[in-house]
């Protein structure tokens, strides 16, 4: 079977959300799903096995995990998907059509948050304005690019936090970044666990700290301390 699209999912203790995501991805033509696990202690590995995915063991760290998955991928186009994020049903066609445009370096989906909360809808709306205006989508928008482009920029930086931000900033120099109007729907668990206002403020603090030159290792410690060290803290 020819594989056009490789879907790479970094995981760490994602048993609560992974099965739903993998169920949506099954039986998509010309696609492979690669789960790169950072040392889960729950049933994440077993769920990936049951779904028939390729599974790779990795040290913890999204950047490292996604790079390992890309190295094993057979597709000419790579999609980096969070374990708690669902895509539109026609996502393979949308992605392949976008990457085939000659001036496009990468793409992502618009953001939706899986909640009826008007406050979270407003956060998603503002995130979409930011990503379209700055052409810098974040990882929860399901980033995708060609294998050749991924190799050309050296993949993801293997840093403790902000790897998606740095990756897209590098790739932006190589061509257009397209934000599709179709939505990637991510879990509301981050906002539900910590509260909408606190989670938003923490996220903005981390971005501002990085922009001011604070080392990623220090930012990661701030992030863990403010969130509390829990099983979803990756």
C-alpha positions in Angstrom: 0.0 0.0 0.0 1.3 3.5 -0.9 1.4 5.7 2.2 0.9 9.4 1.4 0.3 10.7 4.9 2.0 9.7 8.2 0.2 10.7 11.4 2.6 11.0 14.3 1.1 11.2 17.8 3.4 11.8 20.8 1.9 10.3 24.0 2.5 10.2 27.7 -0.3 8.6 29.9 -3.1 9.4 27.4 -5.5 6.5 28.2 -8.4 8.9 28.8 -8.3 10.4 25.3 -6.3 8.2 23.0 -8.8 5.6 22.0 -11.2 8.3 20.7 -8.5 9.8 18.6 -7.3 6.5 17.2 -10.8 5.3 16.3 -11.3 8.4 14.1 -8.0 7.7 12.3 -8.7 4.0 11.5 -9.4 2.9 7.9 -8.1 6.1 6.3 -6.7 5.2 2.9 -3.0 5.8 2.2 -2.3 6.8 5.9 -0.2 5.3 8.6 -0.5 6.1 12.3 2.6 6.2 14.5 2.3 6.5 18.3 5.5 7.6 19.9 5.3 6.9 23.7 7.4 8.8 26.2 7.2 6.1 29.0 3.5 5.8 29.9 2.6 4.0 33.0 -1.1 3.5 32.1 -2.8 1.6 29.2 -1.7 4.0 26.5 0.7 1.4 24.9 -2.0 -1.3 25.0 -4.6 1.0 23.4 -2.2 1.9 20.5 -1.5 -1.8 20.0 -5.1 -2.7 19.9 -5.7 0.0 17.3 -3.0 -1.5 15.1 -0.7 1.5 15.2 3.0 1.4 14.8 4.4 2.1 18.3 7.8 3.5 19.2 9.3 3.8 22.7 11.0 7.1 23.3 12.4 9.2 26.1 9.9 11.8 27.3 9.7 15.1 25.4 7.3 16.0 22.5 10.1 17.4 20.2 12.2 14.2 20.6 9.1 12.0 20.3 7.9 13.7 17.1 11.4 13.5 15.5 11.6 9.8 16.2 8.2 9.3 14.7 9.2 11.3 11.6 12.3 9.2 11.2 10.2 6.0 11.0 7.5 7.5 8.8 6.9 6.3 5.3 4.6 9.0 4.1 5.7 12.0 2.0 3.6 14.3 4.2 3.8 14.4 8.0 1.0 15.3 10.4 1.8 15.9 14.0 -1.3 15.3 16.1 -1.9 15.6 19.8 -3.5 12.6 21.5 -6.5 14.6 22.6 -7.3 16.2 19.2 -9.9 15.2 16.6 -9.7 16.2 12.9 -12.4 16.8 10.3 -13.3 13.6 8.5 -11.8 14.7 5.2 -8.5 15.7 6.8 -6.2 13.6 4.5 -7.5 15.3 1.3 -7.4 18.7 3.0 -3.8 18.2 4.1 -2.5 16.6 0.8 -4.1 19.3 -1.3 -2.6 22.1 0.8 0.9 20.7 0.9 0.8 20.2 -2.9 0.7 23.9 -3.5 4.1 25.1 -4.7 4.5 28.0 -2.3 3.3 26.3 0.8 5.8 25.2 3.5 3.4 23.9 6.1 -0.2 24.1 7.4 -2.5 23.6 10.3 -6.2 23.6 11.1 -8.2 26.2 12.8 -8.7 25.6 16.5 -11.9 24.4 18.2 -12.2 23.4 21.9 -14.5 20.5 22.8 -16.7 22.4 25.2 -20.0 24.3 25.1 -18.4 27.1 27.1 -18.7 30.5 25.5 -15.4 31.6 27.3 -13.6 28.7 25.6 -15.2 29.5 22.3 -13.8 33.0 22.7 -10.3 31.7 23.5 -10.4 29.5 20.3 -11.6 32.5 18.3 -8.7 34.7 19.6 -6.2 31.9 19.0 -7.4 31.6 15.4 -7.0 35.3 14.9 -3.5 35.1 16.3 -2.5 32.2 14.1 -3.9 33.7 10.9 -2.4 37.1 11.5 1.1 35.9 12.6 1.1 32.6 10.6 2.3 30.8 13.7 -0.2 28.0 14.7 0.5 25.9 17.8 0.7 22.2 18.1 -2.9 21.7 19.2 -3.9 22.8 15.7 -2.4 19.7 14.1 0.7 20.9 12.3 1.6 19.3 8.9 4.4 19.6 6.3 6.2 17.6 3.7 8.9 15.2 4.7 11.4 17.2 2.6 10.6 20.4 4.3 10.8 18.7 7.7 14.3 17.5 6.9 15.3 20.8 5.4 14.7 22.7 8.7 16.1 20.0 10.9 12.9 18.8 12.5 11.6 19.9 15.9 14.0 21.4 18.4 14.4 18.9 21.3 13.6 21.4 24.0 11.4 21.0 27.1 8.7 23.4 26.0 7.8 25.7 23.1 9.0 23.2 20.5 6.0 23.8 18.2 6.5 27.6 18.4 10.1 27.4 17.4 9.4 24.7 14.7 6.8 26.9 13.0 8.9 30.0 13.3 11.7 28.2 11.4 9.4 26.8 8.8 7.8 30.2 8.2 11.1 31.4 6.7 10.8 28.7 3.9 7.3 29.5 2.5 3.7 30.1 3.3 1.9 28.6 6.3 -1.7 27.9 5.6 -4.4 27.9 8.3 -7.3 25.9 7.1 -10.8 27.0 8.0 -11.7 23.4 9.0 -11.2 22.8 12.7 -9.0 20.5 14.8 -11.0 20.0 17.9 -8.9 19.7 21.1 -9.9 18.6 24.5 -11.0 21.2 27.1 -9.2 19.3 29.8 -6.4 21.8 30.3 -8.8 24.7 31.0 -11.1 22.4 33.0 -8.3 21.2 35.3 -6.8 24.6 36.1 -9.6 27.1 35.2 -9.9 29.2 32.1 -8.3 32.4 33.4 -5.4 30.7 35.1 -4.6 28.4 32.1 -4.7 31.3 29.7 -2.5 33.5 31.8 0.0 30.6 32.3 0.2 30.0 28.5 0.7 33.7 27.8 3.4 33.9 30.5 5.3 31.1 28.9 5.2 32.7 25.5 6.3 36.1 26.8 9.1 34.5 28.9 10.4 32.7 25.8 10.2 35.9 23.8 12.2 37.7 26.5 14.9 35.1 26.3 14.1 32.9 29.4 15.7 29.5 28.9 13.2 26.7 27.9 14.3 24.6 30.8 13.3 27.3 33.2 10.0 27.9 31.4 9.3 24.2 31.6 9.9 24.2 35.4 7.6 27.3 35.7 4.9 25.5 33.7 5.1 22.3 35.8 5.0 24.2 39.0 2.1 26.4 38.0 0.1 23.4 36.7 1.2 20.9 39.3 3.2 17.8 38.2 0.5 15.5 36.9 0.1 12.7 34.5 -0.9 15.0 31.6 2.0 17.3 32.1 4.0 16.9 28.9 
